[in-house]
Structure formats: C-alpha cells, structure tokens
Amino acid sequence: MKLSLSVQNIKCGGCAKTITTKLSQLDDISEVMVDVNSGTVSFESNNVMATQELRDVLKALGYPSVGVKNGLGDKAKSLLSCASGRMMKE
C-alpha cells in the first residue's frame, strides 16, 4: 500500500538523502521518496507497525510528522541529518 506523510524541517536534498537512506533500511518499508518542496515522504508498506516505526525514525532524525510538536531539539537534529545527507557519496 502506498502511503505518504507530511513532515517538518525538510529543507534540501541533503535532508531528503538522509531520510531516504535511513527509511530504506527499515523492514517492511520500500520505495521511499521525498518531495522537498511539499515536505512529503512517500513509501510502500503493508505493515501498520512498520509505519509507526517509520514515524519514530523520522522524529529521531529531526523530521517529525506535521501536527507533532516540533521542538528546538528536532530542528537541531534535522540540521545534523541534513549535513550528514550532504556529505554522503552518491
């Protein structure tokens, strides 16, 4: 089943690369795509528990779902995730 989430703090391709890399490592999650302009993460999953794990990983990276409290810590984590994504080799 194709699902998508609107998330906070996505600013650039570095953010998208980090999100794509980390979420693609999760079991029962595939075809991860990030739209930087809309702040949307799309993915395939048939497992409801995997979807919650995906939300937890996004929050831990600093990209909480829209509607979830976006604290200073989340913004700082997203900056680190962004920088990490920019430094990853293609």
MMTF fields as JSON, N, C-alpha, C and O atoms, coordinates in Angstrom:
{
  "mmtfVersion": "1.0.0",
  "mmtfProducer": "UNKNOWN",
  "numBonds": 359,
  "numAtoms": 360,
  "numGroups": 90,
  "numChains": 1,
  "numModels": 1,
  "chainsPerModel": [1],
  "groupsPerChain": [90],
  "chainIdList": ["A"],
  "bondAtomList": [4, 2, 8, 6, 12, 10, 16, 14, 20, 18, 24, 22, 28, 26, 32, 30, 36, 34, 40, 38, 44, 42, 48, 46, 52, 50, 56, 54, 60, 58, 64, 62, 68, 66, 72, 70, 76, 74, 80, 78, 84, 82, 88, 86, 92, 90, 96, 94, 100, 98, 104, 102, 108, 106, 112, 110, 116, 114, 120, 118, 124, 122, 128, 126, 132, 130, 136, 134, 140, 138, 144, 142, 148, 146, 152, 150, 156, 154, 160, 158, 164, 162, 168, 166, 172, 170, 176, 174, 180, 178, 184, 182, 188, 186, 192, 190, 196, 194, 200, 198, 204, 202, 208, 206, 212, 210, 216, 214, 220, 218, 224, 222, 228, 226, 232, 230, 236, 234, 240, 238, 244, 242, 248, 246, 252, 250, 256, 254, 260, 258, 264, 262, 268, 266, 272, 270, 276, 274, 280, 278, 284, 282, 288, 286, 292, 290, 296, 294, 300, 298, 304, 302, 308, 306, 312, 310, 316, 314, 320, 318, 324, 322, 328, 326, 332, 330, 336, 334, 340, 338, 344, 342, 348, 346, 352, 350, 356, 354],
  "bondOrderList": [1, 1, 1, 1, 1, 1, 1, 1, 1, 1, 1, 1, 1, 1, 1, 1, 1, 1, 1, 1, 1, 1, 1, 1, 1, 1, 1, 1, 1, 1, 1, 1, 1, 1, 1, 1, 1, 1, 1, 1, 1, 1, 1, 1, 1, 1, 1, 1, 1, 1, 1, 1, 1, 1, 1, 1, 1, 1, 1, 1, 1, 1, 1, 1, 1, 1, 1, 1, 1, 1, 1, 1, 1, 1, 1, 1, 1, 1, 1, 1, 1, 1, 1, 1, 1, 1, 1, 1, 1],
  "groupList": [{"groupName": "MET", "atomNameList": ["N", "CA", "C", "O"], "elementList": ["N", "C", "C", "O"], "formalChargeList": [0, 0, 0, 0], "bondAtomList": [1, 0, 2, 1, 3, 2], "bondOrderList": [1, 1, 2], "singleLetterCode": "M", "chemCompType": "L-PEPTIDE LINKING"}, {"groupName": "LYS", "atomNameList": ["N", "CA", "C", "O"], "elementList": ["N", "C", "C", "O"], "formalChargeList": [0, 0, 0, 0], "bondAtomList": [1, 0, 2, 1, 3, 2], "bondOrderList": [1, 1, 2], "singleLetterCode": "K", "chemCompType": "L-PEPTIDE LINKING"}, {"groupName": "LEU", "atomNameList": ["N", "CA", "C", "O"], "elementList": ["N", "C", "C", "O"], "formalChargeList": [0, 0, 0, 0], "bondAtomList": [1, 0, 2, 1, 3, 2], "bondOrderList": [1, 1, 2], "singleLetterCode": "L", "chemCompType": "L-PEPTIDE LINKING"}, {"groupName": "SER", "atomNameList": ["N", "CA", "C", "O"], "elementList": ["N", "C", "C", "O"], "formalChargeList": [0, 0, 0, 0], "bondAtomList": [1, 0, 2, 1, 3, 2], "bondOrderList": [1, 1, 2], "singleLetterCode": "S", "chemCompType": "L-PEPTIDE LINKING"}, {"groupName": "VAL", "atomNameList": ["N", "CA", "C", "O"], "elementList": ["N", "C", "C", "O"], "formalChargeList": [0, 0, 0, 0], "bondAtomList": [1, 0, 2, 1, 3, 2], "bondOrderList": [1, 1, 2], "singleLetterCode": "V", "chemCompType": "L-PEPTIDE LINKING"}, {"groupName": "GLN", "atomNameList": ["N", "CA", "C", "O"], "elementList": ["N", "C", "C", "O"], "formalChargeList": [0, 0, 0, 0], "bondAtomList": [1, 0, 2, 1, 3, 2], "bondOrderList": [1, 1, 2], "singleLetterCode": "Q", "chemCompType": "L-PEPTIDE LINKING"}, {"groupName": "ASN", "atomNameList": ["N", "CA", "C", "O"], "elementList": ["N", "C", "C", "O"], "formalChargeList": [0, 0, 0, 0], "bondAtomList": [1, 0, 2, 1, 3, 2], "bondOrderList": [1, 1, 2], "singleLetterCode": "N", "chemCompType": "L-PEPTIDE LINKING"}, {"groupName": "ILE", "atomNameList": ["N", "CA", "C", "O"], "elementList": ["N", "C", "C", "O"], "formalChargeList": [0, 0, 0, 0], "bondAtomList": [1, 0, 2, 1, 3, 2], "bondOrderList": [1, 1, 2], "singleLetterCode": "I", "chemCompType": "L-PEPTIDE LINKING"}, {"groupName": "CYS", "atomNameList": ["N", "CA", "C", "O"], "elementList": ["N", "C", "C", "O"], "formalChargeList": [0, 0, 0, 0], "bondAtomList": [1, 0, 2, 1, 3, 2], "bondOrderList": [1, 1, 2], "singleLetterCode": "C", "chemCompType": "L-PEPTIDE LINKING"}, {"groupName": "GLY", "atomNameList": ["N", "CA", "C", "O"], "elementList": ["N", "C", "C", "O"], "formalChargeList": [0, 0, 0, 0], "bondAtomList": [1, 0, 2, 1, 3, 2], "bondOrderList": [1, 1, 2], "singleLetterCode": "G", "chemCompType": "PEPTIDE LINKING"}, {"groupName": "ALA", "atomNameList": ["N", "CA", "C", "O"], "elementList": ["N", "C", "C", "O"], "formalChargeList": [0, 0, 0, 0], "bondAtomList": [1, 0, 2, 1, 3, 2], "bondOrderList": [1, 1, 2], "singleLetterCode": "A", "chemCompType": "L-PEPTIDE LINKING"}, {"groupName": "THR", "atomNameList": ["N", "CA", "C", "O"], "elementList": ["N", "C", "C", "O"], "formalChargeList": [0, 0, 0, 0], "bondAtomList": [1, 0, 2, 1, 3, 2], "bondOrderList": [1, 1, 2], "singleLetterCode": "T", "chemCompType": "L-PEPTIDE LINKING"}, {"groupName": "ASP", "atomNameList": ["N", "CA", "C", "O"], "elementList": ["N", "C", "C", "O"], "formalChargeList": [0, 0, 0, 0], "bondAtomList": [1, 0, 2, 1, 3, 2], "bondOrderList": [1, 1, 2], "singleLetterCode": "D", "chemCompType": "L-PEPTIDE LINKING"}, {"groupName": "GLU", "atomNameList": ["N", "CA", "C", "O"], "elementList": ["N", "C", "C", "O"], "formalChargeList": [0, 0, 0, 0], "bondAtomList": [1, 0, 2, 1, 3, 2], "bondOrderList": [1, 1, 2], "singleLetterCode": "E", "chemCompType": "L-PEPTIDE LINKING"}, {"groupName": "PHE", "atomNameList": ["N", "CA", "C", "O"], "elementList": ["N", "C", "C", "O"], "formalChargeList": [0, 0, 0, 0], "bondAtomList": [1, 0, 2, 1, 3, 2], "bondOrderList": [1, 1, 2], "singleLetterCode": "F", "chemCompType": "L-PEPTIDE LINKING"}, {"groupName": "ARG", "atomNameList": ["N", "CA", "C", "O"], "elementList": ["N", "C", "C", "O"], "formalChargeList": [0, 0, 0, 0], "bondAtomList": [1, 0, 2, 1, 3, 2], "bondOrderList": [1, 1, 2], "singleLetterCode": "R", "chemCompType": "L-PEPTIDE LINKING"}, {"groupName": "TYR", "atomNameList": ["N", "CA", "C", "O"], "elementList": ["N", "C", "C", "O"], "formalChargeList": [0, 0, 0, 0], "bondAtomList": [1, 0, 2, 1, 3, 2], "bondOrderList": [1, 1, 2], "singleLetterCode": "Y", "chemCompType": "L-PEPTIDE LINKING"}, {"groupName": "PRO", "atomNameList": ["N", "CA", "C", "O"], "elementList": ["N", "C", "C", "O"], "formalChargeList": [0, 0, 0, 0], "bondAtomList": [1, 0, 2, 1, 3, 2], "bondOrderList": [1, 1, 2], "singleLetterCode": "P", "chemCompType": "L-PEPTIDE LINKING"}],
  "groupTypeList": [0, 1, 2, 3, 2, 3, 4, 5, 6, 7, 1, 8, 9, 9, 8, 10, 1, 11, 7, 11, 11, 1, 2, 3, 5, 2, 12, 12, 7, 3, 13, 4, 0, 4, 12, 4, 6, 3, 9, 11, 4, 3, 14, 13, 3, 6, 6, 4, 0, 10, 11, 5, 13, 2, 15, 12, 4, 2, 1, 10, 2, 9, 16, 17, 3, 4, 9, 4, 1, 6, 9, 2, 9, 12, 1, 10, 1, 3, 2, 2, 3, 8, 10, 3, 9, 15, 0, 0, 1, 13],
  "groupIdList": [1, 2, 3, 4, 5, 6, 7, 8, 9, 10, 11, 12, 13, 14, 15, 16, 17, 18, 19, 20, 21, 22, 23, 24, 25, 26, 27, 28, 29, 30, 31, 32, 33, 34, 35, 36, 37, 38, 39, 40, 41, 42, 43, 44, 45, 46, 47, 48, 49, 50, 51, 52, 53, 54, 55, 56, 57, 58, 59, 60, 61, 62, 63, 64, 65, 66, 67, 68, 69, 70, 71, 72, 73, 74, 75, 76, 77, 78, 79, 80, 81, 82, 83, 84, 85, 86, 87, 88, 89, 90],
  "secStructList": [7, 3, 3, 3, 3, 3, 5, 1, 7, 7, 7, 1, 2, 2, 2, 2, 2, 2, 2, 2, 2, 2, 2, 2, 6, 1, 6, 6, 7, 3, 3, 3, 3, 3, 3, 6, 6, 6, 6, 3, 3, 3, 3, 3, 7, 1, 7, 2, 2, 2, 2, 2, 2, 2, 2, 2, 2, 2, 2, 2, 2, 6, 7, 7, 5, 6, 6, 1, 7, 7, 7, 2, 2, 2, 2, 2, 2, 2, 2, 2, 2, 2, 2, 2, 2, 2, 2, 1, 7, 7],
  "xCoordList": [0.845, 0.0, 0.9, 1.84, 0.607, 1.375, 0.816, -0.384, 1.713, 1.337, 2.229, 3.304, 1.783, 2.638, 2.363, 1.26, 3.412, 3.343, 3.874, 4.843, 3.246, 3.786, 4.652, 4.197, 5.902, 6.821, 7.417, 7.377, 7.965, 8.532, 10.046, 10.682, 10.601, 12.042, 12.779, 14.007, 12.095, 12.795, 13.13, 12.244, 14.415, 14.853, 15.56, 15.543, 16.195, 17.043, 17.249, 16.694, 18.056, 18.392, 19.168, 19.061, 19.95, 20.676, 19.706, 19.895, 18.667, 17.616, 16.969, 16.799, 16.616, 15.946, 16.818, 16.317, 18.107, 19.013, 19.106, 19.063, 19.233, 19.288, 18.007, 18.058, 16.863, 15.578, 15.447, 15.079, 15.739, 15.627, 16.535, 16.115, 17.775, 18.736, 18.286, 18.282, 17.91, 17.52, 16.214, 16.114, 15.225, 13.943, 14.01, 13.277, 14.87, 15.025, 15.624, 15.529, 16.242, 16.826, 15.788, 16.077, 14.596, 13.555, 12.904, 12.687, 12.597, 11.857, 10.439, 9.864, 9.888, 8.505, 8.257, 7.107, 9.327, 9.208, 10.013, 11.165, 9.412, 10.126, 9.701, 8.772, 10.396, 10.087, 9.924, 8.935, 10.897, 10.864, 11.207, 12.208, 10.37, 10.603, 10.307, 9.35, 11.132, 10.96, 10.76, 11.559, 9.702, 9.46, 9.809, 9.059, 10.947, 11.439, 10.474, 10.213, 9.943, 9.07, 7.795, 7.347, 7.213, 5.965, 6.19, 5.268, 7.425, 7.711, 7.021, 6.595, 6.912, 6.193, 7.14, 8.026, 6.941, 7.672, 6.665, 5.685, 6.905, 6.029, 6.773, 7.996, 6.022, 6.636, 5.586, 4.384, 6.059, 5.201, 5.316, 6.418, 4.184, 4.189, 2.83, 1.791, 2.85, 1.62, 1.556, 0.744, 2.417, 2.529, 2.314, 3.134, 1.244, 0.912, 2.009, 2.351, 2.557, 3.616, 4.864, 5.54, 5.174, 6.326, 6.11, 7.059, 4.874, 4.564, 4.81, 5.307, 4.478, 4.758, 6.263, 6.765, 6.979, 8.441, 9.035, 9.972, 8.492, 8.946, 8.746, 9.641, 7.603, 7.339, 8.333, 8.818, 8.63, 9.581, 10.982, 11.684, 11.385, 12.709, 12.769, 13.757, 11.725, 11.692, 11.833, 12.601, 11.101, 11.178, 12.579, 13.105, 13.196, 14.549, 15.574, 16.581, 15.315, 16.211, 15.98, 16.788, 14.874, 14.557, 13.495, 13.327, 12.766, 11.716, 10.38, 9.877, 9.798, 8.52, 7.39, 7.464, 6.355, 5.175, 4.539, 4.647, 3.878, 3.133, 2.082, 1.41, 1.937, 0.999, 1.636, 1.04, 2.867, 3.614, 4.475, 5.004, 4.622, 5.417, 6.805, 7.484, 7.21, 8.499, 9.361, 9.36, 10.092, 10.905, 12.253, 12.632, 12.968, 14.299, 15.227, 16.07, 15.071, 15.878, 15.652, 16.598, 14.395, 14.09, 14.748, 15.281, 14.711, 15.316, 16.829, 17.424, 17.448, 18.895, 19.249, 20.222, 18.461, 18.712, 18.556, 19.327, 17.564, 17.365, 18.539, 18.911, 19.122, 20.313, 21.471, 22.193, 21.656, 22.716, 22.424, 23.33, 21.17, 20.787, 21.005, 21.471, 20.668, 20.848, 22.322, 22.673, 23.181, 24.62, 25.159, 25.989, 24.694, 25.115, 24.7, 25.487, 23.487, 23.0, 23.789, 24.003, 24.219, 25.019, 26.405, 26.997, 26.912, 28.254, 28.274, 29.339, 27.095, 27.033, 27.401, 27.02, 28.141, 28.501, 27.329, 26.529, 27.236, 26.182, 26.369, 25.578],
  "yCoordList": [-1.162, 0.0, 1.238, 1.331, 2.177, 3.411, 4.404, 4.678, 4.939, 5.896, 7.115, 7.062, 8.206, 9.393, 10.153, 10.133, 10.824, 11.635, 13.024, 13.18, 14.016, 15.367, 15.536, 15.298, 15.948, 16.084, 17.486, 18.233, 17.813, 19.137, 19.125, 18.072, 20.284, 20.552, 20.067, 20.145, 19.57, 19.177, 20.451, 21.211, 20.665, 21.915, 21.726, 22.619, 20.533, 20.405, 18.944, 18.035, 18.748, 17.409, 16.606, 15.381, 17.277, 16.577, 15.939, 14.799, 16.686, 16.147, 14.936, 13.886, 15.095, 14.021, 12.778, 11.663, 12.949, 11.809, 11.066, 9.836, 11.795, 11.154, 10.382, 9.23, 11.002, 10.364, 9.1, 8.042, 9.203, 8.066, 6.921, 5.764, 7.243, 6.216, 5.508, 4.279, 6.265, 5.67, 4.876, 3.785, 5.408, 4.72, 3.476, 2.515, 3.482, 2.319, 1.131, 0.0, 1.367, 0.295, -0.414, -1.465, 0.145, -0.442, -1.641, -1.639, -2.668, -3.817, -3.378, -2.522, -3.963, -3.721, -2.309, -1.892, -1.575, -0.249, -0.288, -0.721, 0.159, 0.179, 1.402, 2.121, 1.615, 2.707, 4.057, 4.76, 4.405, 5.682, 6.813, 6.754, 7.829, 9.024, 10.252, 10.265, 11.28, 12.519, 13.668, 13.854, 14.436, 15.646, 16.828, 17.166, 17.449, 18.549, 19.725, 20.334, 20.05, 21.219, 21.116, 22.105, 19.926, 19.769, 19.237, 19.227, 18.789, 18.221, 16.889, 16.566, 16.115, 14.846, 13.672, 13.695, 12.643, 11.384, 10.326, 10.08, 9.696, 8.638, 7.312, 7.265, 6.238, 4.925, 3.84, 4.104, 2.628, 1.454, 0.668, 0.47, 0.218, -0.631, -1.296, -0.676, -2.561, -3.28, -3.617, -4.439, -2.979, -3.301, -2.033, -1.116, -1.981, -0.803, -0.526, 0.632, -1.567, -1.379, -0.769, 0.047, -1.149, -0.585, 0.904, 1.687, 1.286, 2.695, 3.514, 4.637, 2.982, 3.689, 3.775, 4.806, 2.698, 2.719, 3.795, 4.493, 3.924, 4.95, 6.342, 7.183, 6.591, 7.892, 8.141, 9.259, 7.09, 7.219, 7.547, 8.371, 6.904, 7.17, 8.597, 9.3, 9.022, 10.404, 11.398, 12.355, 11.173, 12.065, 12.056, 13.11, 10.874, 10.767, 11.49, 11.99, 11.544, 12.252, 13.764, 14.523, 14.2, 15.625, 16.05, 17.24, 15.071, 15.351, 14.795, 13.82, 15.404, 14.898, 15.133, 16.029, 14.318, 14.493, 15.845, 16.373, 16.399, 17.635, 17.374, 16.343, 18.293, 18.151, 17.662, 17.757, 17.132, 16.705, 17.877, 18.607, 18.065, 19.168, 19.155, 18.129, 20.312, 20.485, 21.364, 22.588, 20.733, 21.48, 21.88, 21.486, 22.657, 23.102, 21.913, 21.951, 20.86, 19.657, 19.001, 18.52, 18.979, 18.408, 19.223, 18.665, 20.534, 21.396, 21.2, 21.171, 21.066, 20.843, 19.488, 19.374, 18.456, 17.123, 17.136, 16.486, 17.869, 17.906, 18.595, 18.215, 19.6, 20.247, 19.267, 19.253, 18.446, 17.43, 16.372, 15.943, 15.949, 14.967, 15.529, 14.824, 16.789, 17.468, 17.47, 17.106, 17.881, 17.938, 16.546, 16.386, 15.555, 14.177, 13.738, 13.11, 14.055, 13.706, 14.367, 13.769, 15.587, 16.304, 15.693, 15.774, 15.079, 14.505, 13.07, 12.546, 12.426, 11.044, 11.029, 11.919, 10.016, 9.85, 9.269, 8.513, 9.624, 9.094, 7.622, 6.992],
  "zCoordList": [0.0, 0.0, 0.0, 0.79, -0.884, -0.958, 0.051, 0.078, 0.883, 1.916, 1.814, 1.216, 2.395, 2.459, 3.749, 4.294, 4.212, 5.425, 5.121, 4.378, 5.688, 5.64, 6.88, 7.999, 6.679, 7.801, 7.843, 6.865, 8.993, 9.225, 9.004, 9.058, 8.758, 8.733, 7.493, 7.467, 6.461, 5.241, 4.471, 4.082, 4.263, 3.628, 2.285, 1.437, 2.091, 0.904, 0.524, 1.141, -0.501, -0.961, 0.068, 0.101, 0.912, 1.974, 2.959, 3.383, 3.317, 4.198, 3.525, 4.144, 2.26, 1.519, 1.445, 1.597, 1.216, 1.111, 2.442, 2.468, 3.538, 4.855, 5.128, 5.56, 4.881, 5.123, 4.268, 4.78, 2.998, 2.088, 2.52, 2.543, 2.862, 3.276, 4.541, 4.595, 5.551, 6.842, 6.748, 7.309, 6.052, 5.983, 5.103, 5.338, 4.102, 3.228, 3.963, 3.486, 5.123, 5.924, 6.795, 7.367, 6.9, 7.748, 7.062, 5.85, 7.864, 7.347, 7.001, 7.673, 5.96, 5.53, 4.997, 4.86, 4.697, 4.077, 2.78, 2.775, 1.693, 0.414, -0.39, -0.02, -1.486, -2.419, -1.723, -1.933, -0.902, -0.176, -1.142, -1.856, -1.152, -1.964, -1.114, -0.339, -1.264, -0.502, -1.477, -2.395, -1.283, -2.055, -1.159, -0.243, -1.427, -0.6, -0.628, 0.409, -1.802, -1.933, -1.103, -0.521, -1.048, -0.293, 1.117, 1.932, 1.414, 2.732, 2.944, 4.054, 1.869, 1.913, 1.736, 0.882, 2.558, 2.448, 2.021, 2.723, 0.867, 0.36, 0.446, 0.319, 0.663, 0.809, 0.615, 0.64, 0.424, 0.328, 1.626, 2.137, 2.162, 3.349, 3.503, 3.273, 3.895, 4.207, 5.683, 6.105, 6.468, 7.885, 8.713, 8.668, 9.448, 10.254, 11.288, 11.529, 11.891, 12.896, 12.258, 12.886, 11.033, 10.336, 10.079, 10.106, 9.832, 9.6, 10.862, 10.776, 12.016, 13.268, 13.502, 13.949, 13.2, 13.334, 12.421, 12.807, 11.219, 10.282, 10.885, 10.801, 11.481, 12.127, 13.261, 13.438, 14.024, 15.131, 14.621, 15.209, 13.531, 12.955, 12.422, 12.636, 11.736, 11.24, 12.395, 12.301, 13.47, 14.64, 15.226, 15.583, 15.331, 15.876, 15.005, 15.507, 13.694, 12.78, 12.795, 12.26, 13.41, 13.464, 12.477, 12.213, 11.921, 10.941, 11.434, 10.876, 12.475, 12.989, 11.985, 11.144, 12.089, 11.245, 11.529, 12.636, 10.524, 10.713, 11.781, 11.753, 12.715, 13.808, 15.093, 16.166, 14.982, 16.158, 16.598, 15.76, 17.909, 18.425, 17.796, 17.774, 17.285, 16.617, 17.502, 17.371, 18.399, 19.349, 18.8, 17.697, 19.569, 19.192, 18.951, 18.055, 19.751, 19.571, 18.218, 17.594, 17.757, 16.441, 15.34, 14.38, 15.476, 14.462, 14.423, 13.345, 15.584, 15.644, 15.043, 14.298, 15.366, 14.804, 13.293, 12.587, 12.785, 11.335, 10.643, 9.533, 11.288, 10.703, 10.61, 9.613, 11.642, 11.613, 10.559, 9.845, 10.453, 9.441, 8.044, 7.148, 7.864, 6.585, 6.196, 5.074, 7.121, 6.85, 6.535, 5.64, 7.26, 7.014, 5.62, 4.911, 5.219, 3.902, 2.787, 1.733, 3.015, 2.026, 1.841, 0.765, 2.916, 2.852, 2.325, 1.999, 2.238, 1.717, 0.252, -0.508, -0.137, -1.544, -2.297, -1.745, -3.549, -4.413, -4.621, -5.324]
}
